[in-house]
Amino acid sequence: MPCIMLFHLYNRNHAQNHILFGHVLIWAGIFAAVGFLLFFALKRIVGGAERALLLTVLYWLCFWLFGTMLDIIRPYHTFPSQFFLLALGVVLILVTVLFRLLKPPFDKVRPAFNALAIAIVVLFAFNLTPAIRHNFALQRVRVMMASDDEVKRPFHIKRDFLIDTTLPAPDIYWFHLDGMISLNTMEWFSGEPQEHLREELSRMGFKIYDDVMLTPASTRGALSLLFSPVFADSFFEGGGLREIEADLELHEAERMVGELNWAVRVSGMGGGAGYEHFELLNALLQRGYILEHIGGFLGAVSIGQGHFPVHFFVVGALPDLLAVTTPLRFLRWAIGGYARVGSRLLDFGPDPLARFVFYHQAYTHMGRNWMQAPALEQMNPTAVHLYPLAFNYAAQWMLGLIDNVIEENPNAVIVLQSDHGLHYTETWRHLLDQGYTPEQVLELGLSVFSAVRIPDQYGGLEAPIAPLNISRELVNRFVGQNYNLLP
């Protein structure tokens, strides 16, 4: 019974979290052993296999659905979560006592319990099969990634990094500003000056890189270029990655979108478990960083719920998922630290050297800016008049979050980087219909916001860093000399 939910949790999260299947199997063994002990203990207490089976199923359902139940009742009470766990435990004990005292004659409906046992076996196979299939597929991808056959794998990813342990290791925060255009582009598009935002970012120590355009693509495609310099070099043939020229025609930009997305899939960074191949993240992992995600884009999914802001990319992501879903979250409360259950039991690795935190905001994404108009109830890719409102809202969110980060961590390295601008084809057609020139539409679609803060104690910055050099700079400064900067 417990392994059904465990494999279900893995199946829902393996595409966006770096979870080693071997760790899942170890946890499955632990849960299976606990399950057997629980069943035989309950059988001895209540005096019957049928009653014990029913109680065992109830206990495990409460364990795995704890997070879901907590989310359901949270709006209706102000008690701490520990109180709910205690109350749930009392209820389960009372039910067990009633079973012992009343001894319901479930043996008279033995066929129903036989059917329940068969159903559990079927559900186990139903959840285990896709987990195993995904693991085999992942191994095939890794074998392909390890190949040096340029014909089979025309796009390359750097996987081995020179590690210099004498380099500093600051906490790094990457703010992914989904769909946010540059300040210069925003000024001509909205007619509103952005000096206040420039001054605030400058006061906080940022160097802003203005007037840059990147290949329009999906977020995954853009992150693949930004996070994987060797892949980007091989994609643009000959190691000379350049931002798109301002006079590039619209149909040429659209063609490059398709080519980039295809290259991402071929390289192994597309689809499930591709994030582990991002070069920046892999380099930081090898240096000893822990990688975290906060936001709605890459999070984790618990049993029966949506996205949660938890650690991702980490080899130890599974314990965090268990903490989101089950009462294991309270181990951090009980032992006075984060519940790194897997690290303690399975030796996932040493304590992290530093953190790389990935924040995601989508207020400026054309799929989200409709929220700035209460009358709209769904996405409208032609509602470009709402973009300035979304931009200003996102800017205030960004400044507030940066203030919080710097207050907590004054020496943090912070990257503010978007992936694209107003990139929907429907938006481009609408802008053309509204009288914008193809050059202006291209700029709105490809313009990206980019700014970097590196405190003086880590070398500071004399000039802004081009977006396609950011990962190169971070790796060279805090991991080891692994990249040449683009001119």
C-alpha positions, 0 to 999 in steps of 0.5 A, a space after each residue: 500500500 505505501 509503495 503505491 503512493 510513493 511510485 505515484 509521487 515519483 511519476 508525478 514529479 520525475 520530469 521536473 525534479 532530479 530524483 534518483 530511482 535507486 533512492 525511490 526503491 530504497 524508500 520503497 523497501 523502508 515503507 514496505 518493511 514498516 507496512 508489514 510491521 504495522 499490519 502484523 502489529 494491528 492484526 495482533 491488536 484487533 485480532 483479525 487479518 481483515 480488520 488489520 488490513 482495513 486499518 492498515 489501508 486507513 493508516 497509510 491513506 492518512 499518511 500520504 494524504 496528510 498534506 492534502 487534508 491539511 490544505 483543505 482544512 487550513 482556511 478554516 482554522 488557526 491551529 498549528 499543523 502539529 495540532 492537526 497531526 496530533 488530532 489525526 493520531 488520536 482519531 486513528 487510535 480511537 478507531 483502532 480501539 473500537 475495532 479491538 472492542 467491537 471486533 466487526 465480523 469482517 471475516 463474513 465478507 472475506 471475498 470483498 477483502 480478497 478483492 481489496 487485496 487484488 486491487 492493491 496489487 493492481 494499483 501497485 503494478 499500475 504505478 510501478 510500471 511507468 516508474 520503471 519505464 521512465 527509469 529505463 528511458 532515462 538511462 538510454 538518454 544518459 547513454 546517448 548523452 555520454 556518446 561523443 558521436 557527433 552524427 548522433 548528437 550534433 549539439 553538445 553539453 558540458 558535463 565535466 567541470 574544473 573545480 577550484 575549491 579556493 574560489 568563493 561560494 556565495 549564495 546565488 539568486 536567479 530571478 527568472 522574469 518570464 516575458 519581461 522586456 528591457 527598460 529601453 524597449 519598455 520606455 518606447 512601447 509604453 511612453 513611460 520613463 523607467 528612471 526610477 527602476 534604473 535608479 533603484 537597481 543601481 542603488 542595490 548594486 546591479 549593472 543593467 544590460 540594455 537593448 539585448 534580444 535573444 532567440 525567441 523560444 519556449 522558456 525551456 529553450 531560452 533557459 537551455 541557451 542561458 544555462 548551457 554555454 557549450 550547447 549554445 555555441 554548438 547550436 549556433 555553429 562554430 562557437 560564436 553565439 550572438 544575440 539576434 540582429 535587430 533587422 532579422 525578419 519575423 519569419 526567420 525568427 519563427 524558424 529559429 524558434 523551431 530549430 532551437 526547440 528541436 535542438 533542445 530535445 536532441 541534446 537531452 534537455 527537452 522533456 522529462 529529467 532534462 534539467 539535470 543537463 543544464 550546464 550552470 546547474 550541473 557545475 554548481 552541483 559539482 561544486 557543492 551547491 544546493 539548488 532550490 526553486 521558488 515559484 510556479 514553473 518548476 516546482 513539485 506536485 504532492 498527492 492530489 495537489 498542485 505545485 509547491 515551492 520546494 527544492 528541485 534539481 537536487 539529488 535529495 529532492 525526494 525527501 523534500 517531496 515526502 515532506 510536502 506530502 506526508 507528516 515527515 515534514 514535522 521532523 524538521 520541527 522535532 529535530 530543529 532543522 530541515 527534514 533531510 530524511 533521505 540525507 540522514 538515512 541514505 547519505 545523499 551527500 554532504 551539507 551544501 556549500 551554498 545555495 542557488 535559488 531560482 525564483 520565477 515570476 510570470 506577471 509579464 508573460 502574455 499568458 498571465 497579464 490578463 490578470 491586470 484586468 478584472 473583467 477578463 477571465 482568461 488569457 488574451 494574447 492581443 491584450 497588449 495594452 495591459 502589458 505596462 500594468 503587468 510590467 509595473 506590477 512585476 517591477 514592484 514585486 521584484 524590488 520588494 523581493 530583492 530588498 528581502 534577499 539583500 536584508 537576509 543575505 547582503 552578499 548575495 549574487 543576484 541575476 535578473 533575467 528574462 527569457 523572451 518578450 511578447 512572443 506569442 504569434 497571435 500577439 505579433 499579428 495583432 501588433 502588425 494590425 495595430 500599425 507597428 512595423 516588423 522591426 518594432 514587433 521583433 524587438 517586442 518579441 525578442 527583447 529581454 530584461 537583464 541585470 546582474 549584481 555581484 558584490 565587490 568582495 567577489 570581484 564586483 562588476 565594472 560593466 554589465 554582463 551580456 545575458 549569454 555570458 552570465 552563466 560563463 561568468 558565474 561558473 568561472 568566478 565560483 566553480 572554476 575556469 571552464 568557459 571563454 567569455 563571448 566578445 
